Amino acid sequence: MIIVSDTSSISNLLQIGLIDILHTLYGEITITPAVRRELYALPEQEKQIEQIGWIKVQAPQNQKMVVEFLKELDLGEAESIALAVEEKAKYLIIDEYKGRAVADAYGVKIVGWRMIRKRFL
């Protein structure tokens, strides 16, 4: 079972000290190199992410799809959706409206921070 995540849910949970919720719900989470760069923009998040063994990094292979998605989305979202599509991910954790719409159009099942927050907070 592959679960791909965009930046916002991971960042939000890190900031409130509840990142382990993702591990409890999904086990291993896969992020893309662009998402990792976005998370590392805050030095304290970089340190935290480096200590988490259940977050893996994988780049999407379909760069044409990434470029197509870049017409509407930022790089982190574009890579995350492309990876979810090509790996047939069980879920994509994403909050941004446009990203959710694009993922849905490609048949990707989505969950997000709002859903996670309702369940645990």
C-alpha positions as CSV (number, residue, x, y, z in Angstrom):
1,M,0.0,0.0,0.0
2,I,1.5,3.3,-1.1
3,I,0.4,6.6,0.5
4,V,1.8,9.8,-1.1
5,S,1.7,13.1,0.7
6,D,2.0,16.7,-0.4
7,T,3.5,19.2,2.0
8,S,0.7,20.9,4.0
9,S,-0.5,18.0,6.2
10,I,3.0,16.9,7.1
11,S,4.0,20.5,7.9
12,N,0.9,21.2,9.9
13,L,1.2,18.0,12.0
14,L,4.9,18.7,12.6
15,Q,4.2,22.2,13.9
16,I,1.7,20.9,16.4
17,G,3.7,17.8,17.4
18,L,1.3,15.3,16.1
19,I,3.2,13.9,13.0
20,D,2.8,10.4,14.4
21,I,-0.9,10.5,13.5
22,L,0.2,9.8,9.8
23,H,2.2,6.8,10.9
24,T,-0.7,5.5,12.9
25,L,-3.1,5.9,10.0
26,Y,-1.0,4.8,7.1
27,G,2.3,3.3,8.2
28,E,4.8,4.5,5.6
29,I,4.4,7.8,3.8
30,T,6.1,8.6,0.5
31,I,7.0,12.2,-0.5
32,T,8.6,13.6,-3.6
33,P,11.9,15.5,-3.8
34,A,9.9,18.8,-4.3
35,V,7.8,18.1,-1.1
36,R,11.0,17.4,0.8
37,R,12.5,20.7,-0.3
38,E,9.3,22.5,0.8
39,L,9.4,20.9,4.2
40,Y,13.1,21.6,4.6
41,A,12.4,25.3,4.0
42,L,12.0,25.5,7.8
43,P,15.2,24.4,9.5
44,E,13.4,22.8,12.5
45,Q,11.2,20.7,10.1
46,E,14.3,19.5,8.3
47,K,15.7,18.1,11.6
48,Q,12.4,16.5,12.4
49,I,11.9,14.9,9.0
50,E,15.5,13.5,9.0
51,Q,14.6,11.6,12.2
52,I,11.5,10.0,10.9
53,G,12.2,6.6,9.3
54,W,8.7,6.0,8.0
55,I,8.8,9.0,5.5
56,K,10.4,7.9,2.2
57,V,11.3,10.0,-0.8
58,Q,10.6,8.9,-4.3
59,A,10.6,10.9,-7.5
60,P,8.0,10.5,-10.2
61,Q,9.2,9.0,-13.4
62,N,6.6,10.6,-15.7
63,Q,8.1,14.1,-16.1
64,K,5.8,14.9,-18.9
65,M,2.9,14.5,-16.5
66,V,4.7,16.7,-14.0
67,V,5.2,19.4,-16.6
68,E,1.6,19.2,-17.6
69,F,0.4,19.6,-14.0
70,L,2.8,22.6,-13.6
71,K,0.4,24.6,-15.8
72,E,-2.0,24.7,-12.8
73,L,-0.1,23.6,-9.7
74,D,3.2,24.2,-7.8
75,L,6.0,21.6,-8.2
76,G,5.3,19.8,-4.9
77,E,1.7,19.2,-5.9
78,A,2.5,18.3,-9.5
79,E,5.1,15.7,-8.4
80,S,2.9,14.3,-5.7
81,I,-0.1,13.8,-8.1
82,A,2.2,12.3,-10.8
83,L,3.7,9.9,-8.3
84,A,0.3,8.9,-6.9
85,V,-1.0,8.2,-10.5
86,E,2.0,6.2,-11.6
87,E,2.3,4.2,-8.4
88,K,-1.4,3.7,-8.1
89,A,-1.3,5.0,-4.6
90,K,-4.0,4.0,-2.2
91,Y,-4.3,7.7,-1.1
92,L,-2.8,11.1,-1.8
93,I,-2.8,13.4,1.2
94,I,-3.4,16.8,-0.3
95,D,-5.3,19.9,0.8
96,E,-5.1,22.5,-1.9
97,Y,-8.3,22.8,-3.9
98,K,-6.8,22.8,-7.4
99,G,-4.5,19.9,-6.5
100,R,-7.4,17.9,-5.2
101,A,-9.4,18.6,-8.4
102,V,-6.6,17.5,-10.6
103,A,-5.9,14.3,-8.6
104,D,-9.6,13.5,-8.6
105,A,-9.7,13.9,-12.4
106,Y,-7.0,11.2,-12.6
107,G,-8.9,8.8,-10.3
108,V,-6.6,9.3,-7.3
109,K,-8.3,8.8,-3.9
110,I,-7.6,11.8,-1.8
111,V,-7.5,12.6,2.0
112,G,-6.3,15.8,3.6
113,W,-5.5,17.7,6.8
114,R,-9.2,18.6,7.4
115,M,-10.1,14.9,7.3
116,I,-7.2,13.9,9.6
117,R,-8.0,16.8,12.0
118,K,-11.7,15.8,12.3
119,R,-10.7,12.2,13.1
120,F,-8.0,13.0,15.8
121,L,-8.4,16.5,17.1
